[in-house]
Amino acid sequence: MKEPIVTLTMNPAVDLCTSVARLAPFHKLRCGEVRHDAGGGGINVARAARRLGGDPVAIFPVGGPMGQLLERLVGAEGVRHVSIPISGDTREDITVDEVGSGAQYRFVLPGPTLSAAESQRCLQKISEAISVSTWLVASGSLPPGVAASFYAELGRLAAPKAAKCVLDSSGAGLKAAIGNGVYLIKPSLREFEELVGSALPNDAACLAAARRIIANGGATLVALTLGENGALLVGDNFAMSASAPKLTPVSTVGAGDSFLGALVVSLARGESNSDALRIAVAAGAAALLSRGTDLCHAADVQRLAREIEVRQL
């Protein structure tokens, strides 16, 4: 039986993607076709999960005309959502592909400042949405005005309800949440090194660091994404790695979110840890094949999954 999935995005965005022949200072740069997508970590996780057969509910604050566009974009993908009105304007993020070089440039804006009351309303909506067996996925940065302790509060809110709190964030927000009811964390290698305070030059070092966090009660599972080197999934009594398929990236946007959406959908269906990791790595790789701010597509995920080897550590 599928377990319900709820995602939270505290700093959502409308992702705008376009292209130019060449980036150059002081000139008018004539852009190509413009694409708009719903963005922000939790929203992207929900979008990926929906494409892979899940039925998540995305919760996020919205404000202003850009917030209205964001709601329309989320709805257009068939993702159920609950929006929380705020006084500030939802941000826009900009991705520009330089056609001549093949380079991609990403401009990430800070987002609106949330008041303490607005932050509290977000927690209240989450409390109303989750129950026993819910997978609660909080992903992305915290906007201005929201305390670094917010994700720790979220974990403490989820724990009494026996909801599985999944966190994909970085910096102070991630560090504060460790040990506060978080079930699974999904850092990148850079984020994980920042969290543990040391370089992790190989799988053995990564595995040891993950096991220390789990042994100390920081989290139940650690899913560590390693880019072209695949990913690790570590629990109290198991550890495994998955290779990444060889491909030429078209865009890097949304790979981590696609990974997490696929991982949570698979685990919520009751699939094995090894199958969930395989599909997750395939989804992250599939996102690299999508242009601009698009995410993984199911057909690419299924094809790439056949190329991925999962081994026990």
SULZI-V738249 format. One record per residue. RES is the residue in one small letter. SS is DSSP state (@ for helix, = for strand, . for the rest). PSI is psi in radians with two decimals (* if undefined). BURIAL is I if it has 16 or more other ideal C-beta (glycine too) atoms within 10 Angstrom, else O. Layout:
res=RES ss=SS psi=PSI burial=BURIAL
res=RES ss=SS psi=PSI burial=BURIAL
This chain:
res=m ss=. psi=2.39 burial=O
res=k ss=. psi=2.40 burial=O
res=e ss=. psi=2.54 burial=I
res=p ss=. psi=2.62 burial=I
res=i ss== psi=2.24 burial=I
res=v ss== psi=2.31 burial=I
res=t ss== psi=2.60 burial=I
res=l ss== psi=2.26 burial=I
res=t ss== psi=1.85 burial=I
res=m ss=. psi=-0.40 burial=I
res=n ss=. psi=1.14 burial=I
res=p ss=. psi=2.96 burial=I
res=a ss== psi=2.75 burial=I
res=v ss== psi=2.07 burial=I
res=d ss== psi=2.11 burial=I
res=l ss== psi=2.26 burial=I
res=c ss== psi=2.35 burial=I
res=t ss== psi=-3.01 burial=O
res=s ss== psi=2.72 burial=I
res=v ss== psi=2.76 burial=I
res=a ss=. psi=-0.76 burial=O
res=r ss=. psi=2.35 burial=O
res=l ss=. psi=2.31 burial=O
res=a ss=. psi=2.47 burial=O
res=p ss=. psi=2.64 burial=O
res=f ss=. psi=0.07 burial=O
res=h ss=. psi=2.68 burial=O
res=k ss=. psi=2.20 burial=O
res=l ss=. psi=1.98 burial=O
res=r ss=. psi=2.09 burial=O
res=c ss=. psi=2.75 burial=O
res=g ss=. psi=-2.77 burial=O
res=e ss=. psi=2.49 burial=O
res=v ss=. psi=2.37 burial=O
res=r ss== psi=2.38 burial=O
res=h ss== psi=2.34 burial=I
res=d ss== psi=2.64 burial=I
res=a ss== psi=2.36 burial=I
res=g ss== psi=3.12 burial=I
res=g ss=. psi=2.50 burial=I
res=g ss=@ psi=-1.00 burial=I
res=g ss=@ psi=-0.64 burial=I
res=i ss=@ psi=-0.76 burial=I
res=n ss=@ psi=-0.69 burial=I
res=v ss=@ psi=-0.76 burial=I
res=a ss=@ psi=-0.71 burial=I
res=r ss=@ psi=-0.80 burial=I
res=a ss=@ psi=-0.75 burial=I
res=a ss=@ psi=-0.71 burial=I
res=r ss=@ psi=-0.73 burial=I
res=r ss=@ psi=-0.40 burial=I
res=l ss=. psi=0.35 burial=I
res=g ss=. psi=0.02 burial=O
res=g ss=. psi=2.98 burial=I
res=d ss=. psi=1.15 burial=O
res=p ss=. psi=2.85 burial=I
res=v ss== psi=2.17 burial=I
res=a ss== psi=2.24 burial=I
res=i ss== psi=2.32 burial=I
res=f ss== psi=2.62 burial=I
res=p ss== psi=2.56 burial=I
res=v ss== psi=2.64 burial=I
res=g ss=. psi=2.54 burial=I
res=g ss=@ psi=-3.12 burial=O
res=p ss=@ psi=-0.63 burial=O
res=m ss=@ psi=-0.56 burial=I
res=g ss=@ psi=-0.65 burial=I
res=q ss=@ psi=-0.72 burial=O
res=l ss=@ psi=-0.72 burial=I
res=l ss=@ psi=-0.79 burial=I
res=e ss=@ psi=-0.72 burial=I
res=r ss=@ psi=-0.69 burial=O
res=l ss=@ psi=-0.71 burial=I
res=v ss=@ psi=-0.80 burial=I
res=g ss=@ psi=-0.61 burial=O
res=a ss=@ psi=-0.38 burial=O
res=e ss=. psi=0.11 burial=I
res=g ss=. psi=0.33 burial=O
res=v ss=. psi=2.13 burial=I
res=r ss== psi=2.50 burial=O
res=h ss== psi=2.74 burial=I
res=v ss== psi=2.09 burial=O
res=s ss== psi=2.58 burial=I
res=i ss== psi=1.95 burial=I
res=p ss== psi=2.40 burial=O
res=i ss=. psi=2.86 burial=I
res=s ss=. psi=-0.49 burial=O
res=g ss=. psi=2.99 burial=I
res=d ss=. psi=2.29 burial=O
res=t ss=. psi=2.45 burial=I
res=r ss== psi=2.95 burial=I
res=e ss== psi=2.37 burial=I
res=d ss== psi=2.60 burial=I
res=i ss== psi=2.23 burial=I
res=t ss== psi=2.24 burial=I
res=v ss== psi=2.13 burial=I
res=d ss== psi=2.20 burial=I
res=e ss== psi=1.89 burial=I
res=v ss=. psi=-0.72 burial=O
res=g ss=. psi=-0.69 burial=O
res=s ss=. psi=-0.33 burial=O
res=g ss=. psi=0.07 burial=O
res=a ss=. psi=2.68 burial=O
res=q ss== psi=2.32 burial=I
res=y ss== psi=2.30 burial=O
res=r ss== psi=2.17 burial=O
res=f ss== psi=1.97 burial=O
res=v ss=. psi=2.04 burial=O
res=l ss=. psi=2.75 burial=O
res=p ss=. psi=-0.50 burial=O
res=g ss=. psi=2.95 burial=I
res=p ss=. psi=2.72 burial=I
res=t ss=. psi=2.21 burial=O
res=l ss=. psi=2.44 burial=I
res=s ss=. psi=2.91 burial=O
res=a ss=@ psi=-0.66 burial=O
res=a ss=@ psi=-0.68 burial=O
res=e ss=@ psi=-0.72 burial=I
res=s ss=@ psi=-0.73 burial=I
res=q ss=@ psi=-0.62 burial=O
res=r ss=@ psi=-0.61 burial=I
res=c ss=@ psi=-0.78 burial=I
res=l ss=@ psi=-0.68 burial=O
res=q ss=@ psi=-0.75 burial=O
res=k ss=@ psi=-0.69 burial=I
res=i ss=@ psi=-0.78 burial=I
res=s ss=@ psi=-0.67 burial=O
res=e ss=@ psi=-0.47 burial=O
res=a ss=@ psi=-0.37 burial=I
res=i ss=. psi=2.72 burial=I
res=s ss=. psi=-3.00 burial=O
res=v ss=. psi=2.34 burial=O
res=s ss=. psi=-0.02 burial=O
res=t ss=. psi=2.40 burial=I
res=w ss== psi=1.96 burial=I
res=l ss== psi=1.94 burial=I
res=v ss== psi=1.96 burial=I
res=a ss== psi=2.13 burial=I
res=s ss== psi=2.39 burial=I
res=g ss=. psi=3.11 burial=I
res=s ss=. psi=2.82 burial=I
res=l ss=. psi=2.37 burial=I
res=p ss=. psi=2.90 burial=I
res=p ss=. psi=2.48 burial=O
res=g ss=. psi=-0.28 burial=O
res=v ss=. psi=2.22 burial=I
res=a ss=. psi=2.63 burial=O
res=a ss=. psi=-0.34 burial=O
res=s ss=. psi=0.01 burial=O
res=f ss=@ psi=-0.81 burial=I
res=y ss=@ psi=-0.52 burial=I
res=a ss=@ psi=-0.72 burial=I
res=e ss=@ psi=-0.68 burial=I
res=l ss=@ psi=-0.76 burial=I
res=g ss=@ psi=-0.72 burial=I
res=r ss=@ psi=-0.52 burial=O
res=l ss=@ psi=-0.66 burial=I
res=a ss=@ psi=-0.60 burial=I
res=a ss=@ psi=-0.84 burial=O
res=p ss=. psi=-0.39 burial=O
res=k ss=. psi=0.03 burial=I
res=a ss=. psi=0.51 burial=O
res=a ss=. psi=2.57 burial=I
res=k ss== psi=1.87 burial=I
res=c ss== psi=2.07 burial=I
res=v ss== psi=2.26 burial=I
res=l ss== psi=2.23 burial=I
res=d ss== psi=1.62 burial=I
res=s ss=. psi=-2.92 burial=I
res=s ss=. psi=3.06 burial=I
res=g ss=@ psi=-2.51 burial=O
res=a ss=@ psi=-0.61 burial=O
res=g ss=@ psi=-0.74 burial=I
res=l ss=@ psi=-0.81 burial=I
res=k ss=@ psi=-0.71 burial=I
res=a ss=@ psi=-0.52 burial=I
res=a ss=@ psi=-0.43 burial=I
res=i ss=. psi=2.23 burial=I
res=g ss=. psi=0.09 burial=O
res=n ss=. psi=0.92 burial=I
res=g ss=. psi=0.15 burial=I
res=v ss== psi=2.27 burial=I
res=y ss== psi=-0.75 burial=I
res=l ss== psi=2.37 burial=I
res=i ss== psi=2.57 burial=I
res=k ss=. psi=1.33 burial=I
res=p ss=. psi=2.76 burial=I
res=s ss== psi=3.00 burial=I
res=l ss=@ psi=-0.78 burial=I
res=r ss=@ psi=-0.77 burial=O
res=e ss=@ psi=-0.62 burial=I
res=f ss=@ psi=-0.71 burial=I
res=e ss=@ psi=-0.69 burial=I
res=e ss=@ psi=-0.70 burial=O
res=l ss=@ psi=-0.80 burial=I
res=v ss=@ psi=-0.21 burial=I
res=g ss=. psi=0.40 burial=O
res=s ss=. psi=2.79 burial=O
res=a ss=. psi=2.53 burial=O
res=l ss=. psi=1.55 burial=I
res=p ss=. psi=-0.21 burial=O
res=n ss=. psi=3.07 burial=O
res=d ss=@ psi=-0.65 burial=I
res=a ss=@ psi=-0.74 burial=O
res=a ss=@ psi=-0.70 burial=O
res=c ss=@ psi=-0.76 burial=I
res=l ss=@ psi=-0.76 burial=I
res=a ss=@ psi=-0.72 burial=O
res=a ss=@ psi=-0.72 burial=I
res=a ss=@ psi=-0.74 burial=I
res=r ss=@ psi=-0.58 burial=O
res=r ss=@ psi=-0.74 burial=O
res=i ss=@ psi=-0.76 burial=I
res=i ss=@ psi=-0.78 burial=I
res=a ss=@ psi=-0.55 burial=O
res=n ss=. psi=0.11 burial=O
res=g ss=. psi=0.28 burial=O
res=g ss=. psi=-0.62 burial=I
res=a ss=. psi=2.83 burial=I
res=t ss=. psi=-0.66 burial=I
res=l ss== psi=2.54 burial=I
res=v ss== psi=2.11 burial=I
res=a ss== psi=1.98 burial=I
res=l ss== psi=2.05 burial=I
res=t ss== psi=2.38 burial=I
res=l ss=. psi=0.41 burial=I
res=g ss=@ psi=-2.25 burial=O
res=e ss=@ psi=-0.17 burial=O
res=n ss=@ psi=0.16 burial=O
res=g ss=. psi=-2.34 burial=I
res=a ss== psi=2.79 burial=I
res=l ss== psi=2.56 burial=I
res=l ss== psi=2.14 burial=I
res=v ss== psi=2.33 burial=I
res=g ss=. psi=-3.02 burial=I
res=d ss=. psi=-0.64 burial=O
res=n ss=. psi=0.36 burial=O
res=f ss=. psi=2.82 burial=O
res=a ss== psi=2.44 burial=I
res=m ss== psi=2.73 burial=I
res=s ss== psi=2.66 burial=I
res=a ss== psi=2.36 burial=I
res=s ss=. psi=2.82 burial=I
res=a ss=. psi=2.45 burial=I
res=p ss=. psi=2.63 burial=I
res=k ss=. psi=2.15 burial=O
res=l ss=. psi=2.91 burial=O
res=t ss=. psi=1.99 burial=O
res=p ss=. psi=2.44 burial=O
res=v ss=. psi=-0.67 burial=I
res=s ss=. psi=2.62 burial=I
res=t ss=. psi=-0.02 burial=O
res=v ss=. psi=2.28 burial=I
res=g ss=. psi=0.14 burial=I
res=a ss=@ psi=-0.81 burial=I
res=g ss=@ psi=-0.67 burial=I
res=d ss=@ psi=-0.68 burial=I
res=s ss=@ psi=-0.73 burial=I
res=f ss=@ psi=-0.88 burial=I
res=l ss=@ psi=-0.68 burial=I
res=g ss=@ psi=-0.76 burial=I
res=a ss=@ psi=-0.70 burial=I
res=l ss=@ psi=-0.82 burial=I
res=v ss=@ psi=-0.73 burial=I
res=v ss=@ psi=-0.77 burial=I
res=s ss=@ psi=-0.79 burial=I
res=l ss=@ psi=-0.64 burial=I
res=a ss=@ psi=-0.41 burial=I
res=r ss=. psi=-0.14 burial=O
res=g ss=. psi=0.28 burial=O
res=e ss=. psi=2.80 burial=O
res=s ss=. psi=2.77 burial=O
res=n ss=@ psi=-0.70 burial=I
res=s ss=@ psi=-0.72 burial=O
res=d ss=@ psi=-0.69 burial=O
res=a ss=@ psi=-0.73 burial=I
res=l ss=@ psi=-0.71 burial=I
res=r ss=@ psi=-0.84 burial=I
res=i ss=@ psi=-0.65 burial=I
res=a ss=@ psi=-0.80 burial=I
res=v ss=@ psi=-0.68 burial=I
res=a ss=@ psi=-0.70 burial=I
res=a ss=@ psi=-0.73 burial=I
res=g ss=@ psi=-0.72 burial=I
res=a ss=@ psi=-0.69 burial=I
res=a ss=@ psi=-0.58 burial=I
res=a ss=@ psi=-0.51 burial=I
res=l ss=. psi=-0.30 burial=I
res=l ss=. psi=-0.14 burial=I
res=s ss=. psi=2.44 burial=I
res=r ss=. psi=2.61 burial=O
res=g ss=. psi=-2.22 burial=I
res=t ss=. psi=0.35 burial=I
res=d ss=. psi=2.93 burial=I
res=l ss=. psi=-2.82 burial=I
res=c ss=. psi=2.71 burial=I
res=h ss=. psi=2.48 burial=I
res=a ss=@ psi=-0.72 burial=O
res=a ss=@ psi=-0.72 burial=O
res=d ss=@ psi=-0.67 burial=I
res=v ss=@ psi=-0.83 burial=I
res=q ss=@ psi=-0.67 burial=O
res=r ss=@ psi=-0.79 burial=O
res=l ss=@ psi=-0.52 burial=I
res=a ss=@ psi=-0.51 burial=I
res=r ss=. psi=-0.28 burial=O
res=e ss=. psi=-0.09 burial=O
res=i ss=. psi=2.29 burial=I
res=e ss=. psi=2.26 burial=O
res=v ss== psi=2.27 burial=I
res=r ss== psi=2.58 burial=O
res=q ss== psi=2.50 burial=O
res=l ss=. psi=* burial=O
